């Protein structure tokens, strides 16, 4: 991808993502709308067809080996969280935690320790803790 100066239009994708997230309470959809807006601005600014430019830039990001590994890793971690949740692991931990954690201080300490204990990736940590 080549550098492109968009000026004030570069503020549009994050503003759209934040406003949509606040209005709809759907973070993933809002982020996708922000990404799509940014890709469209880039494609039009580079003189490309917006549809072709969007597909080309998405493909350009996917062919980088390290980025592809990160995407696959995060998807697999998300699948692991889903399986643990469906198996009742989250509810079991919740029951255990409510029986052991009684104060604000112990809740803060247990959350901090759990975050350090299962820190594999920054995104995974946000998904689980």
Phi, psi and omega in degrees: 000136182268150178297146182214129179266114183258351180065223182293339178295339179293342177278343185297313181301312179293326178296316178298316181298316182292314181297315179297321179296320179290323182283317187262342184063021177245102187289313184298313180298319180294318177295321178296321178295320177296318178296316179297319178298314179297320179293320178295318178299316180296314182298314180293320179295329179272359178079023179262161170295130184303320181291312180295319179297321178296314180295318180296317181290324176296317179294321179298326178286326183283335184279349175287124187300315182292321178295321179296319178297320179294318179297314180297317180299314180294323177295318179294321177294322176297321177295321178297316178299319179297316180296316178298319179295316180292332180280353178095009181297321180293317179293320179296317177295321178299317177296317179296316183295321180292334178279336184257327185265120185241343184233168178296321181295316180292329176294318179295316180295317181294322177294318179296314180295319178295321178297320178288321183295318184254022180288106175249315184211150182298323178289320180296321179298319178293324180292323189264321184265000000 
